[in-house]
Amino acid sequence: MSEEIQLQQLEGAMAVAAGETSFSGDLRRLSAVPVDLTVEMGRTRMTVGETLELRQGSIITLNRMAGEPVDLLVNGTPIARGEVVVIDEQFGLRVTEMLGDSARAERAGGEGAAAGAEPLAEASEGPEAGL
C-alpha cells in the first residue's frame, strides 16, 4: 500500500541550499499575475446601530490625522505609505515610504487589521499608478 513518491526539487530551493538569495528569475514568472492594490485612507469601528443611522452627508471619523500618509496594500498586506495626489482629475498615490518586513508584520497585526473594516478607497488603474 505504501508507494514511494519522488518529488522534483525547485530551482529556487536549490539556490537557497547553495547559499544564493536571488529569486529574480523565479519571480519573473509571476510578473503577469494580477493583484489587488488598495489605498487605505483610514479605518473606524462602528456598531450596527451607528451604521444604520448613516445618511447622505454623514461624516465618519477615521483613525488618521489630516496630512498623515495613507497605506498602500497589496492583497490586503501593507507594503508602502504615500500621499494622495490629483492628476488630471484622477486620484493617485505618490509612494513616500516602502515598508520593511518587520513594519509590514506590525501593521498587518496592528490596529488596521483589528478593525476589520474594508478599505475606504481603491487605487485605479490609470496614469497615476506609476507615481
C-alpha positions in Angstrom: 0.0 0.0 0.0 2.9 2.3 0.6 4.2 3.8 -2.6 7.4 5.8 -2.9 6.8 9.3 -4.2 9.6 11.2 -5.9 9.4 15.0 -6.0 11.4 17.3 -8.2 13.3 20.0 -6.4 12.6 23.6 -7.5 15.4 25.7 -8.9 14.9 28.3 -6.2 15.1 25.8 -3.4 18.4 24.6 -4.9 19.7 28.2 -5.0 18.8 28.6 -1.3 20.6 25.4 -0.4 23.6 26.6 -2.3 23.6 29.9 -0.4 22.3 32.1 -3.2 19.5 34.5 -2.3 18.5 35.9 -5.7 15.0 34.8 -6.8 14.5 37.4 -9.5 14.5 34.8 -12.2 11.8 32.8 -10.4 9.8 35.9 -9.6 9.6 37.0 -13.2 7.3 34.0 -13.8 4.8 35.8 -11.5 5.0 39.2 -13.2 1.7 38.7 -15.1 -0.2 37.5 -12.0 -2.9 40.2 -11.1 -3.0 41.5 -7.6 -5.4 43.9 -5.9 -3.9 47.3 -4.9 -5.7 49.3 -2.3 -5.0 52.8 -0.9 -6.4 52.9 2.6 -7.2 56.3 4.0 -8.1 55.0 7.4 -10.5 52.8 9.4 -13.0 53.0 12.1 -15.2 50.7 14.2 -18.9 51.3 14.5 -21.9 49.4 15.9 -24.6 48.2 13.6 -26.9 50.8 15.0 -24.5 53.6 14.2 -24.1 52.2 10.7 -27.9 52.2 10.2 -28.0 55.8 11.2 -25.7 56.9 8.4 -27.3 59.3 5.8 -26.1 61.3 2.9 -23.8 64.0 4.3 -22.9 61.9 7.4 -19.2 62.3 8.5 -17.3 59.2 9.6 -14.2 59.9 11.7 -11.2 57.8 10.7 -8.2 56.7 12.7 -5.9 59.0 10.7 -5.0 62.7 11.1 -5.2 65.0 8.1 -1.8 65.1 6.3 -0.8 61.7 7.6 0.5 59.2 5.0 -2.0 56.7 3.6 -1.3 52.9 3.3 -0.7 51.0 0.0 -1.9 47.4 0.4 -1.3 44.5 -2.0 -3.9 41.8 -1.5 -4.6 43.3 2.0 -0.9 43.4 3.1 0.6 46.9 3.7 3.7 47.3 1.6 4.2 51.1 1.4 2.9 54.5 2.5 2.4 57.7 0.5 0.4 60.8 -0.2 -2.7 61.2 -2.2 -2.2 63.3 -5.4 -4.6 64.5 -8.1 -3.6 64.3 -11.7 -6.0 65.4 -14.5 -9.0 65.0 -12.1 -7.9 61.4 -11.1 -6.7 60.4 -7.7 -3.3 58.8 -7.4 -0.7 57.9 -4.8 2.9 59.2 -4.6 4.8 56.5 -2.7 6.9 58.1 0.0 8.0 55.1 2.1 8.4 51.4 1.4 7.6 49.2 4.5 10.2 46.6 5.5 9.2 43.1 6.6 9.0 44.0 10.3 6.9 47.1 9.6 4.6 45.1 7.4 4.1 42.4 10.0 3.5 45.1 12.7 0.9 47.0 10.6 -0.8 43.7 9.5 -1.3 42.6 13.1 -2.0 46.1 14.4 -4.9 48.4 14.6 -5.9 48.3 10.9 -6.4 44.5 10.9 -8.2 44.5 14.2 -10.8 47.0 13.0 -11.9 44.5 10.3 -13.3 47.3 8.1 -13.0 47.2 4.4 -10.6 49.7 2.7 -12.2 53.1 2.0 -10.6 53.9 -1.3 -9.1 51.8 -4.0 -6.4 52.8 -6.4 -7.5 53.0 -10.0 -5.5 51.7 -13.0 -4.5 54.9 -14.6 -1.5 57.2 -15.3 -1.0 57.8 -11.6 -0.2 54.1 -11.0 3.5 54.7 -11.8 3.9 57.7 -9.4 
